Structure formats: structure tokens, C-alpha cells
Amino acid sequence: MKAKYVYDNKRLRPATIQRYDDVIDLFNEHLKQHEIKFSLPAVKEWLSHIINPNTYNVSLHATKAWLKAKYAKRSMADRLRVRELYESIHMKKPRKAIDENSYLTPEQVYALASNAPVRIACFIHALFQTGTRISALLNIKLTDCIIKDKYILIHTTGKCDIEGTVSMTIELFNKIRNTFNGQTYLFETFEGQQYSREYVSREIHAVGVAVNCNANCHILRHSKAMYLKSMGHTPDEISRALIHTNILTTLEYYFHNTLSAEQQLGGLKQTGV
């Protein structure tokens, strides 16, 4: 039976613990595929091959928490070796600025969805229209959805329990209802259960690979933000649409901490000065 470790950080959320467990599963699968015996240097070697800064940092935190739990009842010498390992490894600075390879145009999103099975296409359209994180989308209940003219207003919760409202077209809402027939949640399996974030992420990635497109759940969120930016919306408006905890996050990701000349001066009257 697979060993389960109790992380000593009681503030870790269930979703974070699940993500940590997924990282450890990937690490153990790496050892198995390459016939490598577990060792602390093997952990460091595995981490060194992770290029994406965000993935690297999550994996670093996950393996650190896992080893701390794994070695909790080992000798002081063993625990010191774990500590020395992580003192020799440093976090990478996340790449925040979104470039042209980090988002899709609306046309690319529609093309991606057209090549996906109906259920996955619903997820793709919903992630793009609402701009929510996949975890928030999967937690949407039918009682959170309110019909407003031609649109559906959805009450949802972002990071740090920040509440906000997102929208989708009534056409997409009806398609989702007819496809999933959820009784409690907007998206439900045939057994009436919530979908897992890992399943949806894996399926969207697979569709992207099939059509030679860099696609995942979070790229669809970035795509919504860049679409709003292309429509001339302000950082404050985009920040509220994405339910960011701080407008600085919006500026760092989508405006590179700057505003264009048009954004800075477009609304000013010509004075001749």
C-alpha cells in the first residue's frame, strides 16, 4: 500500500496537499522508470531538470515537506542531511510576464475546443469565458449561478477566499447543463461527483498536443486576461474580472508593470501644450 505522510504544516490546504502528493508520485515514477534508487542526491538531481520556475518551486516545497515527514523519526544525522540538502537548493524567481507563447487568442481557443470532445470543449469555453482557475470552476454550484439577461452571473471564490463574480453566456451555460446534468455542481461526473483538477488539466493538455498547441487550464485564464487587455480594459478592471488579491499581480503578469502611451494619455484632451 502506498505510504501516506502527514505534513506538519497544519495550514496546508487539502488542494495543496493533493498537489504535493502528485509531485511525489511524479518523482517516484521517475525513479522507477530510470531504475534509480531513492537517495537525497536523487531528489536534487530530479529537481535540477525542472525548467519552469513555478513548477520547480512547487516541486521544491513538496519534496521538502515530504522528506521532512519521511525523516521525522529518523536519526538526528539523517535529519541534518535533509536540512543540508535544502540549504544547498534555492528557489527560482518565477517568470510572471506573459508573452505570446503563454496565452491563446480567442480564435485559437475556439479552434482548440472544436477539436475536443464535447465535455472537454465545455471546460475549455468555460475557463476562457469566466477566466477562473480550474479549482474555482469545479467548485461552482448551480446555486451560485444567476440568469441576467443574456448572461449568467456566477458567484465564485478566488485565492485567499476573495469573493467575486464572473460571467458566461447563457448559450454556454445551457450547453453545460445539457451535457453534464449536474444536480449540485455545474460540472459533475456521471456518478454525481466533482471532476478532479488533474483530470481536466490532463485532457485539455492532450487536446493541445494533438493540435500542436500549448494549452492548459491556466493558459486559458491568461488568455481571458490578454483578451480583456486587447479590448482596452484597465488593469483595475482586469484585476477585478480575474479576482486577483492585488492589482500588482495584474500589472506584473499582463502589463509588465507598465501602461502603454495610449492607456496613459488616450483619455486626455489635446491642449496644444
N, C-alpha and C positions, 0 to 999 in steps of 0.2 A: 504494500500500500504506500502511496505517495506520502512522504513526511510533510506535515504542516508545521509551520513555525509561527510562534506568537510574537509579533513585533512589539517591542517595549514602549514604542511611542503611541500612547493612547489617543493622540489627536489625529492619527491617520484615519481617513475616511474609508469606508468599505470599497469605494471605487478605486482609491489609491492602493489599498492592499491587493485588490484583484490585479491591478496593473503591475505591481511589484511581483506578484506570483507569475504573471505572464512573462516578465523579463527573466525570472529564474528558470522557467520552463525552456525559454529560448537558449539560455546558457547551457543547461543540462543536455539539450538536444544537440548543441554544438559539440560538446564533449563526446557524446555518443557517436555522432556522425564521423568525427575525426579520430575516434578511438584514443582520446586523451584522458588521462587520469585526473581526477579533481586535485587541484592544488591552488594555493593562493596566487602564485605566478600565472597560473592558467586564467584566473579571473582578470588579472591586469592585462594579459595578452589579448583576451577576448574584448575587453573594453577599448583597447587601442585601435581596433578595426572598425569601430562605430564612428562614422563620419559626421552625421547630422548632430549638431551641438545639443539640441533639445532632447533627442533620443539618447545621446551619450549621458547627459546629466541625469535623466530619469533612471537609466540603467545603473549609473554610479550610485545613486541614492538607494535603489532597490537592492543591489548586491551588498552594499554596506549594511543595510538593515537586516538583510538575510544572514550574512555572516556573523553579525553581532548576536542574532538569535541562535544561530547554529553553534557558535562557540561559547555560549553563555555559561555552560557547565564544564568547559574545558579548563586546562591549567592556565595559570597566570601567564606563562611563557607563550602559550598558543594565542591567548587574547592580545598580548602585546604584539605578536606578529601581525595580527589582523589590523591593529591600530597603526603599526608602521607601514603596512601596505597602503592604507588610505591617506596617510600623511604624505606619501610619495605620489599620489594621484591628485590632479587638480581639475576642477570643473572647467568647462569650456564656455566662453561667452556666447550666449545664444545669438543667432542671426535673426534679427527682428524685421528688418526692412524687407518688404515683399517686392520681389522682382517679377519679371514677365513669366518666369518659369514656376511661380508659386501661386498662380491663380488661373482661372479659365474665363474666357469671355462668355456672355450668355449663349452665343451660337455654339461654342464648344460644349457647354453644359447640356444644351438641347440635343446635340449630336451624341454625347455620352449616354444620355437617358434613352435615346432612340435605339441604341444597341444593347440595352439592358433588359432583363426580364421585367415584367410589369411591376412586380413587388419592389425590385431594386430601383426601377425608374421612379417609383413614388418616393423612395427615400432621397434619391438624387434631387428631384424637384423640390421636395420639402426642405432639404438642407440649404438649397440655394435661395429659395423664396424667403425663408424665415431667417437665415443667417445664424441659426443657433448651433451650439456644439451638439455633437451626436448624443451625448448623455442627457442633455436637456430635452432634445427632441423625443427621445424614447420615454421620457418621464411625463410627456404631455397627456393629460387625461381629457376625456370628452367634456367634462365639466369645466375645463379651462378654456374651451372654445366658444366664442360668441359670434353669431352672424351679424355682420354690419354691412348693409347694402350688398355690394358685390364681393365683399371680402370677409375673411374670418379673422377676428382678433383673438390672439392666443396669449393667455397669461402664462408666463414661464419664469423660471429662476435660473440665474447665471451663477458664475463663480462667487464665492463668499456669500452665498444666499442673497445676492442682489436680485430684486424682482423687476420685471419689465414686461412689455407687451410686444409681440411680433405679429406678423401678418402672413396670410397666404390667400390665394384666390379661392373663391368658392368652388370653381371647377376642379381644382386640385384636391380640395377637401372632400368633395363628393366622390372623386375617383379613389381616394384613400379609403373612405368609408365603404365603398362598394367592393374594394379589393381585400381589405383586412377584416371588415365586420367586427371591429373591436367592441367589447362590452364595457370596458373600463378605460383603457388607454386608446389613443388614436391609432397606434401601431401595436397589434397583438398577433401572436402566432396562432396556428390552428387550434392549439391546446389552450388558448386564452392567456398565454404568458407574455411577458415583455420580451422583446428581442434583446439580444446581448450586443453591446457596442462592438465587440470583437467580430461578430458575425457580419454585421452591416459593413464595417470597415473592410473586412476581407473581401466581401462580394463586390463592393464598389471598386476596390483596387484591382480585382480580377477583370472587371469590365474595362477599366482604364488600360490595363496591359493588352487586352485583346484588340483595342483600337489605337494602340500606341499613344496613349495619353496619360500624363502624370495626374492621377486622380486619387483622392482620398476624401474622407469626411471633412477634414479641417480645411482643405483647399477649397471646398465649396463655400465654406464660411468666408474665407479670404476673397473668393470670387464675388460674393454678395457685397462685401465692403468696397472692392475696387469698382464694381458696377455703380454703387451709390456715389463714389468719388467722381467717376466719369460723368455722372449726371449733374455734377456741380454742387453736391451737398457738402455742408460744412463739417469739419472734424467733430464738432459738438453733436450734430445730427447723427452722424455715423456712429459715434460713441454710444449714443442712446439706443440706436437701432440694434447694435450688437450687444447691448447690455454690458459694456465694459465698466469695470470698477473705477477706472480713472481715465480721463481723456488723454493723458500722456501715453497710455498704451496705444490708443488710436493714432496719435501723431508718430510714434516710433515705428509702428508697423506699416502704416499706409501713406503717411506724408513725409516720412524720413525727417521728422521734426521741423519741416519747413512748409510754407504755403507758397503756391505759385504767385506770380505777379498779378494774374487775373483775380485770384482769390483775395489777395491783399488790397487791390486797388480797383477791381472791377465795379464795385458799387459806389465809388466816389464820383462826384460831379467834376467835370473838367473846369478848372478855374482859370486856366491860362497862365498859371504861375510857373 
